[in-house]
Amino acid sequence: MSGQEPVIVTEQLQKSYGEVEALKRVSLTVNRGEIFGLLGQNGAGKSTLIKILLGIVRKTEGSATLLGEPAGRSDVRRRVGYLPEDHQFPQYHTGASLLHFYGQLYGMSRDDRRRKIPEVLETVGIRKRMDSKLRTYSKGMKQRLGIAQAIFHDPDVIFLDEPTDGVDPVGRKELRELFEKLRDQGRTLFVNSHLLQEVELVCTRVAILQRGEIVRLGTVADLTRQEGRFVIGLAPGQELPADEVIRLGYRLEKAGAFWEVVVNDPTDIDRVLELVSARGLKLRHLVEKKQSLEDVFVRETDQNAPGTDERSRKQRGGR
Ligand SMILES: Nc1ncnc2c1ncn2[C@@H]1O[C@H](COP(=O)(O)OP(=O)(O)OP(=O)(O)O)[C@@H](O)[C@H]1O
């Protein structure tokens, strides 16, 4: 059952590596049954946040709890799954032997492992290759195996760093469906991804981290809404009375068979609709315009911001 049961909570979380302030008073709550997306440029602090929650890195100030316990406690770690970015599993393993290895680490019995290995590999779509060596796996198959490793012990919270990296579009869709299934089972997913379209499709809420601070936090629907910008379509051959709409004080633009109307307050669209009705016109299409998550991200993250990672500046052309 999903609801308002906090699973990940950080309050005024701060982390410094010497002079570098990687996280500055980050307060965030993720509830049970959410697929939460963490976005940010290289060096924004995403990995630091995940590593503190996993108990790999120590916080400097503030608090971080996972499943109601201070982050990093060993009993909590057993209830957490983690897919690291750029994981390198030893090539001599097969898919099955790798999961035997991780299952042992998780304290699962031999019988349990034997029963669950084919099941979980079926779930991620690589069961047929369970006895092949990893050196024969494609990048997408390795990524699916990484996800199998992260969910093998039925964790309540799953951290996924770039989960669909190297997976083809059909595979990405299958993995999205898997993530939704895990969410429907009441698990909480915390996803770190550069693939903003992916995040937009699968995440319920997202946070944009910039230079250690959360600059935007909300549902994908809220972040991508363009308040007061509507697209209107009328029955074929009908024309919106542009002069009258402009006289109401709104902006109007024709876009193909549609009109884009910009009103001051979203409820003002009712006045345009009244006009449509009063002129005997037939409304066929009305939507509030959206922007992509990528647009929001690019606007929020100043590409030349000082303090972003040297590496990311180089990737952008050495500025
Ligand atoms: N062990 C460390 N010692 C010193 N500085 C560090 C260390 N780890 C991270 N940093 C710095 O902290 C800041 C945040 O880094 P972090 O790895 O958390 O960012 P990120 O958002 O995960 O980046 P990426 O998308 O490139 O993985 C960066 O300025 C980075 O250089």
The ligand as an ORCA input file, in Angstrom:
! r2SCAN-3c Opt
* xyz 0 1
  N      35.819     11.799     -1.920
  C      35.749     13.063     -2.315
  N      36.714     13.938     -1.957
  C      36.651     15.246     -2.325
  N      35.642     15.782     -3.059
  C      34.668     14.954     -3.439
  C      34.664     13.568     -3.097
  N      33.546     13.009     -3.617
  C      32.889     13.998     -4.263
  N      33.543     15.163     -4.155
  C      33.119     16.470     -4.696
  O      31.828     16.734     -4.177
  C      30.987     17.326     -5.175
  C      29.757     16.446     -5.398
  O      30.186     15.214     -6.010
  P      29.178     13.998     -6.316
  O      30.017     12.860     -6.795
  O      28.293     13.773     -5.156
  O      28.330     14.608     -7.533
  P      27.349     13.872     -8.564
  O      26.180     14.780     -8.686
  O      27.107     12.488     -8.152
  O      28.205     13.902     -9.907
  P      28.194     12.862    -11.169
  O      26.906     13.085    -11.901
  O      29.389     13.348    -11.958
  O      28.369     11.470    -10.660
  C      31.879     17.488     -6.408
  O      32.399     18.793     -6.409
  C      32.979     16.470     -6.207
  O      34.154     16.853     -6.862
*
